[in-house]
Amino acid sequence: MKTTGDNKPTFIVQMDGKDYMKLSFSEQTRAGLEVRDVLSEQSDLIAPCFVDNAETITKFKEPNGQLIISRVVAGQDLTIESEDK
């Protein structure tokens, strides 16, 4: 790696003291949802959130705003379900 002497600010997302890249897929998803909520609160912009591969996640805190979940269910045709609140 070539260094230019420029000090560029960087950050690493961590959860429970572990770097993002060392987290399991479900932990990465939960960390991403948490970062998304922080950014939403800081910017006062609540956008819909899409969680793909939700079958790999057993529990997570629902984010602010609309949540769209995609999960694979073996042996079932595509269905779209809506939850009215």
C-alpha positions in Angstrom: 0.0 0.0 0.0 1.3 3.4 -1.0 1.0 6.2 1.6 0.9 9.8 0.6 1.3 11.3 4.0 -2.3 12.5 4.0 -4.2 11.6 7.1 -7.7 10.7 5.9 -10.4 10.2 8.5 -11.9 6.7 8.6 -14.2 4.8 10.9 -15.1 1.2 11.4 -18.6 0.2 12.5 -18.5 -2.1 15.5 -21.1 -4.0 17.5 -20.3 -5.5 20.9 -16.6 -4.7 20.4 -16.3 -6.6 17.1 -15.5 -5.0 13.7 -18.4 -5.1 11.2 -16.5 -7.4 8.8 -16.1 -10.0 11.6 -19.8 -10.1 12.5 -22.1 -12.8 11.3 -24.6 -12.0 8.6 -27.5 -11.5 11.1 -25.2 -9.3 13.3 -24.2 -7.2 10.3 -27.9 -6.7 9.5 -28.7 -5.6 13.0 -25.7 -3.3 13.1 -26.8 -1.8 9.7 -30.3 -1.2 11.0 -28.9 0.6 14.1 -26.7 2.8 12.0 -29.6 3.5 9.7 -31.7 4.6 12.7 -29.0 6.9 14.0 -28.5 8.5 10.5 -32.3 8.9 10.2 -32.6 10.6 13.5 -29.6 12.9 12.8 -30.9 13.9 9.4 -34.7 14.1 10.3 -35.2 11.9 7.2 -37.1 8.6 7.7 -36.9 6.5 4.6 -38.3 3.0 4.0 -35.9 0.2 5.1 -35.5 -3.1 3.2 -34.2 -6.2 5.0 -33.2 -9.0 2.6 -32.5 -12.6 3.7 -34.6 -12.1 6.8 -34.8 -15.8 7.3 -31.3 -15.6 8.7 -32.3 -13.2 11.5 -34.3 -14.5 14.4 -34.7 -11.2 16.3 -34.1 -7.5 15.6 -35.4 -4.1 16.7 -37.7 -2.7 14.1 -36.3 0.5 12.5 -38.1 3.8 12.4 -40.5 4.1 9.4 -41.7 1.6 6.9 -40.0 -1.8 7.1 -40.0 -4.2 4.0 -38.8 -7.7 4.8 -37.8 -10.3 2.2 -37.4 -13.9 3.2 -37.1 -17.3 1.5 -39.6 -19.9 2.5 -38.8 -23.3 0.9 -41.7 -24.8 -1.1 -43.8 -21.7 -1.2 -44.7 -19.5 -4.1 -44.1 -15.8 -3.9 -46.5 -14.0 -1.6 -46.8 -10.4 -0.5 -48.3 -9.7 3.0 -49.2 -6.4 4.5 -49.5 -5.6 8.1 -51.9 -2.8 8.8 -51.2 -0.8 12.0 
